[in-house]
């Protein structure tokens, strides 16, 4: 599974890398509400939550449906400003129906790629939103009812909430990380200009790549008579598909760097909206993500009881095929087939010693399997 952005025919200058104060505030609020997703931020989360005034903490809890389980589309601007006030000014320009519909785009369901009416005008959508909010708690349900019955008043309340966050803690954060995010965006922009999109995506995240396809004849490079397509692919445990021309008035793709976002690679691709992708800025302590297909392959390889028993023995040291066959009472060809599966999944190492071929479990790979799986489902 993957998310795909069709950028066929898009001029390179319409791929934009830029920081967004509002998007970074959204990432920080998510970390405060779901610290288990961000073990590297535990110290900051604990200190910030402890310092919050009771009134602000209560209001954040009331509105956390917008950023807790998934990020609301209103927190991922396609045309960010230099300050939080500028981002909020752009939000104020959106009409109520479009604003409320975007605010409650907070799920990863297949419905996301379909045109959905605003809950302000569609009774069925309104009932769905209310039921979703009720499942998250009474405060979240009350917040949702206020949004649906008094959108203008709630929008004023929400802007004040974000401004109070800036005064309480986010202003200091933005002064510190905004410089780093702007530098990363400038670096990616220059890399895009000099080396092209494929290399820029690779430098942005190993879960991103460029895919060129040829419909008929010719080659992926564009030679020949065939017509092809160019797509940005996101390696995520979800399916989404959009085009860089989703918003005819503003074609393009916006990339937003974040210091608070890892391990999430957040993708907003609602129909009719310019696609936006928020990516964590790379740092030396962040492990390289494993491909989701490889994680699945490793889990499936370990699902066979005999291979689990072989792994138990191979974790203690190197063993030959003959030793394993004798130990488990199976034939050497059977051992070889199981070993081949484990080796293809990258779980064991093989080396030759004289006339013997020895196999051993790769403990570092196995130790990373749990975190690779967790990062994959959170990505």
N, C-alpha and C positions, 0 to 999 in steps of 0.2 A: 504494500500500500504506500501511497505517496501523495503529496500535494503538488499540483502542477500550475504554473503560470505560463500561458502562451504569450510569447513576446515577438512572434513573427512580424517582421516589418517595423518593429519599434526602433526609432533612432537611439543610439547609445546615450545621448544627453538626457533622455527621458527616464533613465535609471538613476535615481537620486539617493545618495547617502547623506543623511543629516540627523543631528540629534533632536530630540523633542523633550522639553521639560514635562509636558503632560504625560507622555508615554513612560518616562522614567519615574514619575510620581506613581503611576499605575503599577509599575513593577515593584516599587518600594512598598506600596500598600498591600500588594499580593504577598510579599515576603513577610510583612507583619502579621497577616492573617493566616498564612500557611508556612510557618517556620520549618516544618518537616521537609518541605521541598528544597530548602536552601541551608544545608548544614554549615556552610561556610559563613553564613550571616547570623549565626545564633547570638554572638556577642552583641552585635548591633541591634538585633531584634529585641533582645532582653532589655538593653539599656533604653531603647526608644520607647517601648511599651511601658516601661516603669516610669518614664518621665512625662507621659501623656496626661494632660488634665482629664478628669473624669468625664466632663461634658464632651470633649473631643473624642475620647475613646468610645463613648456611647454612640455618638453619631457615626463614627467609622464602622462600628458593629452593625448599625442599622442599614448602612449603604453597601456592606461588603459583598452583596450579591453581584455587584458590578465588577469585582476583581478577585474574588476568592477562588472559585473553582475554575474559572476561565475569564479572560480579560474581555470586558465589554468593548465593542467597536468604537465607542466615543473616546476611549482612552488611547487610541492608536491613530493620530492625525496623519493624513496623507500629505499635508502641507504645513509642517510645524513652524512655529514662530521661535524667536530667540528667547522669549521669556514665557513663564507660565501664564501671565496675563494675556499675552498675544494668542497662545493656544486656546485659552478660555474664550477670548473674544471671537475666535473663529467658530467655536461651538455655539456661541450665542446667535450666530447668523443662520443656523439650521432651523427650519420650521419644526413645530412641535411633533407632527406626525412622523417625520423622518428621524428626529432626535430620539423619540421614545422607541421606535423600532430598532434603531442602532444601539440604544442603551441596553436593550434586553437580548442582544445577540451575544449570548454568554455560554452557549452550549456547543458541543462538538458533534451534533447530530447531522445526518444527511440533509435535513431540512434547510441547513444553513446556505446551501448552494441554490436553493429554489427561491423564486420571488415570493415573499410573504407580506401580507398587508400589515399596516400599522395596527397595533392593539387599540389605538385610540378610535379606530373606525370599524374594526372587525371584531364581532362578538366572540367568534371561535378563537381567534388569536389572543384576545383579552383573557378568556377563560384559561387558555394554556399557560399564559404568563403568570396568572394568579396562582394556579396549581403548582407551578414550578417554584414560585416564591414561598408558598405555604410549606412546601417540603423542606425548605431551608431554615425556617424558624419564624416565630411570630413577629419579630422586629423587621425581618426582611419582607414579610407579607404586608406589614403596615406601610413600609417604604414603597412597595410596589403599588399599593392602593393609592397612595398620595400621588405617585407619578401618573397613574391612569386617570385620576379624578381632577387633579390640579397640576398639570404639567408645567405651567408657567411658574407657579409658586415653588414647585419642587426644584426646577432648574436654578432658580435664585438660591435656594437652600444648598444645592449641590455645589454651585460655584463658591459660595461662602465657605463650605466645608474644605474645598481644595485650597482656598486662600488661607484658611486657618492652619492647614497642614504645612503650607509654605512657611508661615510665621513660626510654627512650633518646631519643625525639624527639617522640612524639605529645602528651605532656603539655604541652610548650611550645606546640605548634601549637594545641591545643584552647583554651588560655588566651587565645591571640591571636584565633583565628577564631571561637570559640564565641560570643563577644559579637556579632560581626557577623551570624552565622547566626541567633541568637536575635532580633536586631533585625529581620532580613528576615522571619522567620516571624511576628513580631508585626505587622509592616506588612501582610503578606498577609492575616492573620486580620482585621485591621481593615478592609482593603479589601474583603474578602469580606462582612463584615457591612454595610458602608455602600453598596457599589456592585454587589454580586452576583458570581456565579461567573464569568460570561463575561469581565468586565473583569479579574478577578483572574487568570484563566488567561492572558490577553493580557499582563499585567504580569509573569507568571512566566516565560514563554517564548513567542516567536513561533511555535514549533513546536507550541503547544498551543492548542486552541480548544474552545468548547462548541457542540454541534450538537443542535438540536431538530428532531425529525421528527414528522410527523402521519400516522398509518396510514390514516385515512379521514375525509374531511370536516374541518370546523373549520380551525384555523390553528395554526402552530407555537407561538403564544403561549398556547395552551390553550383558546381560545374555541371554541365550536361543539360538536358532538356526537362528534367523532373522538377516538380514543385514540392517544397518541403516545409517544415515548420521548425521553429526554435522555441525551446521551453526551458524555464527554470524549474528544477525538480527539488522538492524538499523531502527528505527522508523522515517521515513521521508516521506514527501508527494511526493514521486517519486518511481519508480520501477527500480531496478538494480539488476543484478545477475552476480556473478563471482565466481571464485574458487581460493583458495590459491595457486593452481598449475597453474595459468594462464600463468606465465612465467616459463617454465620448467627448465630454467637455474638458477632460483632464487625463489623457492617456499617459500611461507610465507605470512605474513601480517605485515605491518608496521603501528604503531600508533604514531602520532606526537602531542605532547602537544602544546597548544598555549595560550598566555595571551591576545591576541587581538581578538580571534576568536568568542567569544560568541555573538549571539546565534547560530552561524553556526556549524554544524557538517559536515565537508567537506569529501566527499568520492570520490576517484579517482579509477575507476575500468575499464578502457579501455581494450579491448581485447588484450591479449598478454603482459599486464603489471602487475606487482605485485600490488595487491590492497593496497592502502594507505588511512588511515583515520586520519584526523586532528580533535582533540577534544579540547574544551576549558577546561582549568584547573579550577577545582571547587574552589569557594571562598564563604565566608559566605553570601555575598550580592546577589549572584545569586539565583533566585528562582528555585525550582525544576520544570522541564518541565512536563506539562500534556501530557498524551498519546494522539496522534492525533485522535485515535478512540473516545476517551472521548470528545475531543473538538467538533468533528463532531456531536456526540450524543447530546451534549448540544445545539448546534446551531439548530439542527433539532427539539429538544424539544420546543424551543422558536419560531419555525416557525408557530405554530398553533395560530390563533388570540385569541381563548378563553384562551389558556394557557398564552399568553401575558397579557391578562386582569387579570387573576388570580395572575400573578406575581406582577402586579401593586398593587393589594390589599395586597398581602402577604409581600410586601416590607415595608409596613407601620406598620406591627405587626402581631402577631399570630392570626389565625382564624381557626374555626372548619369547618368540611365538611358541616354541616348544615347551618352555616352562609354563606358560599360561595354559596351554592345552592340557598338560598333565595335571596342573593344579585344579582346573575346573571340569575335567572329564569331558572335554569336547575335542573335536578334531582341529588340527592346525589350520585347515582352510576356513573353518568357522571363526577361529580366532582372527585370522587375517581379514575376514570381512568386517568384523566388529572394529578391529584396529583401523581399517581403511575409513570407516565412518567417523570415528573419533578424530583421526588425523585430518580428514577433509574439513571438519568443524574447527580445526586449530586447537584441539584440546590436549594433544599429546605431541611429544617430540621423539624423533627416531634418529638413532646414530648407529654406525657400524663399528664393531670391535672384533677385528680378525674376521672369522667366518660367521660371526653372530651378528644379528640385527637386534638391537635393544630398543625397547619402547618405554617411555616414562611420561607420567602426567605433567603437563605444564601448570604448575601450581599458581603462577602469577595470573595466567589467563582464567583459571577457575576462580581465583579469589576476586577477580573483577566482574565475574558473571552476574552476580547479584546487583552490583552498582550499574553495570551496563544495561541490565533489564530495567532497573528503576529509572535511569536516565532516559531510556527509550520510551517508556510509557509517559514520562513527564514532558518529554521534548515537545 
